[in-house]
Amino acid sequence: EGAAAQLAEIAAETRAEEDFSAWQSARVVRNGEAYYRALYREGALSWNLREQHLADTLTQLLERMGTGGKIVVWAHNSHQGDARESDQGAVGEVSLGQLMRERYGAEAVLVGFSTYRGRVRAAPGWGEKDRVWRLRPALRGSWHERLHRIGMPRLMLVFRGNPALAQKYAEQRLERVVGVSYVPGDERASHYRHSRLSRQFDAIIHIDVTSAVDTLSRR
């Protein structure tokens, strides 16, 4: 209640840079408390609270930038894509990309990434130390395997404004999502979901063989 009252007080004041930063910090405290309370409940509530916070932050930044303002967001496919076009929507999850489409329509451009095999930096589980893993070749019949069969090391498909191409990628297929953790021994259950690629994204960038990201500092 205290954080909410402080937020309301700041919102009523001027919008100088210092005030805006303080206002954003108050929002983080208020929304963070709600998120951690929901984290111990079953269902999609905690995920959706986080996506809503991300979307509201972008909205506030865009309003502050004024007419013509643009923001580029670098995020995982599960955030960037439209959850309504994947298994996320089926379990009640929303996504940042979905919320941006709902708020800004065609002004929001959703771009996803794909790879067939390579290496990935991830942890074996939440809270564990990261390492570099060899990423298995994508499952047969998945979107990544289909893009691999095109035979190009790198390619970009733009679905928006190309209905013929979009139709070819509108069916439901498996999509691999690897985030902060990777479980190669249970990859099918842990990292694959169904999606309609051309409805989930406005464009897709496929890099057939990827390299793991490096650490900021080496010891």
N, C-alpha and C positions, 0 to 999 in steps of 0.2 A: 504494500500500500504506500509506503514511504517513497519508493522509487517511482511509482505511478504519479504521486502528487508532485514530486520534483520535476518529472517529465512534463506535466501539464503546466507548471509554472514557467519552465524554460520556453515552452512552445509559445507562450503568450508574449514573450519578450522579443527584442529585436533579433534579426537573423545575421548578426555579424559572425565572422569566422569562428571566434572563440565560443560564441553562444551555440552555433551549429554543432561544433565538436562536442560540447557538453551535452547537448540534446541527444546526439547520437550515442554518447556513452550511457546516458540514462536509459535509452531504449535497449541497449545491450544488456544492462543489468536487469531490467524488467523482463525482457524476453528470455534472457538466459535462465532466470529463476523459473519461469513457466516451462522452459524446455527440460530442465533437469528434474522437475516434478513429474513431467510426463514420461521421462525416460524409463521409469520403472513400471509403466503401464503397458499392457499388450496393445497391439494394433499400430496404426500409422500416425498417431497423434504427434509424437515427438518429431518424427521426420517432417510432417507437414508444418509444424511450428517453425522449424529451422528454415524450410523453403520460403515460408511466408515472411520471415525476418529478412532473408536475402532479397526477396522481391521488394519489400517495403524500403530497404536501404537503397536499392537501385532507383526506385521511384523518387525518393527524397533527393538523391544526387542529381537526377535528371531535372527535377523541378528547380533545383538551385542553379543548374547550368543555364536554364532558360531555353529559348527557341533555338533549334539547330544543334542542341547538345547530343552527343553520342557517347556510348560506353561500350567497351569490348570486355566481355567476361570470359575468363579462362576457367573452365570447370569440367568435372567428370561428365560423361555422357548421361548418367542417371540424373544429373541436375540440368544439363543443357537441353535434352530432348523433351518432347511433349509426353508427359506420363500417360495421357489418355490413349496413346497409340502403342503402349507396351503393357507388360504384365503389372507394372507399377499401378496403373489405373485400376486394374482388376482387384487389387488388394486395398484400394482406397487412398493410395499415395498421390500427391500432387508433385509438381516439379517446378523449378525456377523457369524453365523454358515455357511450360504451359501457362504459368501465371503472366509471363511477359506477353505471350500471344493474346491472352484474354484482355490484358490492359492496353496493349499497343497495336494489336492487329498486325498488319503487314509491315509495320515499322520495326518489328522484332524479327531478326533473322537467326534461325537456329542452325548451327553447324556442328556436326558430330565427327568423331574420329573412329577409324577402324584399322585393325592390323590382323595379319594371318598368323605370324609366328615371330619369334625374336627373343628379346629379354625384357624383363620388367623389374623395377625396384618396388618391393612391397614387404610387408611383415607377414609372418605365418599366422598371426592373429592380432586382435585389437590390443593395443598397449605393449606389444612385443617389438623387439628390435628389427629394423628393416634389413633386407639383403637383396641381392640380385638373383632372380630366378630365370631359368630357361622357360620361356612361354611356349606351351605346346601348340602345334598346328591347330587351327580352328576346326571344330567338328564338321563333318560332312553334312551338307545341307544348310549350314548356317549362312548368314549374310556375309561373313568374312571369307568363308570358303568360296562363295559365289564371286565376290570381288577379286579374290586371288586367281580364279580361273580366267579372268580377263587377260592376265598375263603381263601386267604392267607393274613396275616396282613402286610407282606412285601415281595416284590419279585423284581427280576431284569430280564428283558428279553433282550437278546443280539441278535439283528437282523443281524448284520454284520457276514458273514460267515455261516449263517443259512438260506438258501433260503426258506425252507419249513415254518419256523416260520415267516419269513419276509412276505411271501405271505399271511398269515393269518391276518396280520395287515397292509396290503397295501391298503385296501379300504378306502373310504372317510367317516369319522364319525365326530361328534362334539367333540371338545376339549375345555376344560375350561382353561382360562388364567386369573389369578388374579394378578395384579401388585401392584402399590402403593396405588390404590384405590379399593374399593369394594362396589358395589351397589346391595345388595341382593334383593331389590324390583324389579329390572329390570335385573336380572342376565342373562337371555337368550340373551338379546340384547347387554348387556354390556360386557359379559365375555365369550361368546362362539363363536367359529369359526370352520370351517371344516378343517381337515387335514388328510394326509395319514401318519400314525404314523411311520411305519417302513421305510419310505422314508425320513421323516422329521428328524429322529434320528437314530443313529447307535445302541443305546440301550435306554431302558426306566427303570427308577426306580419307582416303585409304593409303596407308603406307604398308607395303606387303611384309617387310621385315623391319622390326623396330629395335632400337637400342634402349637400354635402361637409362633413366635420368641419373646424372652424377650428383654426388653430395656437394654442398657449397664449399666444404673444406675437407681436405684429406689430411690424415695424420699418419 
